């Protein structure tokens, strides 16, 4: 099951994918309404939009503003509760830096459940892989691919389908190694890690 979650960060349009489930994280509802899309559900504390604005076709999940989770985290949890195993997050980059960092944390967490999740921005796509292998075809406009460990280190990192390969190496979060690799035209990209989590960033 495929799902897309739209937040209140930088957003232009949805990818050309027929999603089974569309969820707005609070102010992401306005972004969807601006492009004429009605979500199946809206999740949040509604500090950015008003309940009276919503379509009757949209299911509302209302939470207190005095909560420990972000609206995006609650929206991701709802998508997983409904059985989504592929989750795209749009409007989760740009905007407030603290929200962007929090969304990277969400991405890492989802990768540990064996689901595929991406943060999709206007000029970048961010993947995450934990204790396994991520295989994907880079976007046609992809100019660079960078990888960074989500924790202190990632062991057994290997790369294929890029100009510079890795073979069972350790990456640390105190080093810039992994920055600005280049995709090979027509090649799929394979990113493996034996222990740890890697962020994989396509720069478009």
Buried (B, 14 or more C-beta within 10 A) or exposed (E): EBBBBBBBBBBEEBEEEEBBBBBBBBBBBBBBBEEEBBBBBBBBBBEBBEEEEBEEEBEEBEBEEEEEBBBBBBBBBBBBEBEBBBBBBBBBBBBEEEBBEBBBEBBBBBBBEEBBBBBBBBEBBBBBBBBBEBEBEBBEEBEBBBBBBBEEBBBBBBBBBBEEEBEEBBBEEEEEBBEEBEBEEEEEBBBBBBEBBBBBBBBB
